[in-house]
Amino acid sequence: MRYAIVIEKSISNFAAYVPDLPGCIATGHTVAETESLIREAIEVHIEGLKADGIPVPLPSSQVEYVEVSP
């Protein structure tokens, strides 16, 4: 499965979350580290859902960019 992720810059690190998997988050010092950690978090999150007998949400979010004038 392929889930959309959102990575945001904060003052001292980066944070990522998965819109289709509420509560699935990760933080890292770099974008690359954050991507790696959110991938692991998704796998653990899905394993937890399955273990608890909760259906795993299918990926449904889409990501697009919109250009605007500053």
C-alpha positions as CSV (number, residue, x, y, z in Angstrom):
1,M,0.0,0.0,0.0
2,R,1.1,3.6,-0.6
3,Y,0.1,6.1,2.0
4,A,0.4,9.9,1.6
5,I,2.5,11.5,4.3
6,V,2.9,15.2,5.4
7,I,6.2,16.4,6.6
8,E,6.4,19.7,8.5
9,K,9.4,21.7,9.6
10,S,9.4,22.9,13.2
11,I,11.9,25.0,15.1
12,S,14.3,22.2,15.8
13,N,13.2,19.1,13.8
14,F,10.8,17.7,11.3
15,A,7.5,16.0,12.0
16,A,5.4,13.7,9.8
17,Y,1.9,12.3,9.9
18,V,-0.3,10.1,7.8
19,P,-3.7,11.6,7.1
20,D,-5.2,8.1,6.5
21,L,-3.8,6.7,9.7
22,P,-4.8,9.0,12.6
23,G,-2.3,8.9,15.4
24,C,0.5,7.7,13.2
25,I,3.4,10.2,13.6
26,A,7.1,10.4,13.6
27,T,9.8,13.1,14.2
28,G,13.4,13.4,13.0
29,H,16.3,15.7,12.7
30,T,16.3,15.6,8.9
31,V,13.6,15.0,6.2
32,A,15.3,11.8,5.2
33,E,15.4,10.5,8.8
34,T,11.7,11.6,9.3
35,E,10.7,9.7,6.1
36,S,12.5,6.6,7.3
37,L,10.9,6.8,10.8
38,I,7.4,7.4,9.4
39,R,7.7,4.4,7.2
40,E,8.5,2.3,10.3
41,A,5.7,4.0,12.2
42,I,3.2,3.1,9.5
43,E,4.3,-0.6,9.6
44,V,4.0,-0.7,13.4
45,H,0.6,1.2,13.3
46,I,-0.8,-1.3,10.8
47,E,0.5,-4.3,12.9
48,G,-1.2,-2.8,15.9
49,L,-4.5,-2.3,14.2
50,K,-4.5,-5.9,12.9
51,A,-3.6,-7.2,16.4
52,D,-6.5,-5.3,17.9
53,G,-8.9,-6.5,15.2
54,I,-9.4,-3.1,13.8
55,P,-9.7,-2.7,10.0
56,V,-6.7,-1.1,8.4
57,P,-7.8,2.1,6.5
58,L,-7.0,2.0,2.8
59,P,-5.0,4.8,1.4
60,S,-7.4,7.5,0.1
61,S,-5.6,10.8,0.5
62,Q,-4.2,12.6,-2.5
63,V,-1.4,15.1,-2.5
64,E,-1.3,18.1,-4.9
65,Y,0.5,21.4,-5.0
66,V,-1.2,24.7,-5.8
67,E,0.8,27.7,-6.9
68,V,-0.2,31.1,-5.7
69,S,1.3,34.5,-6.1
70,P,3.0,35.8,-2.9
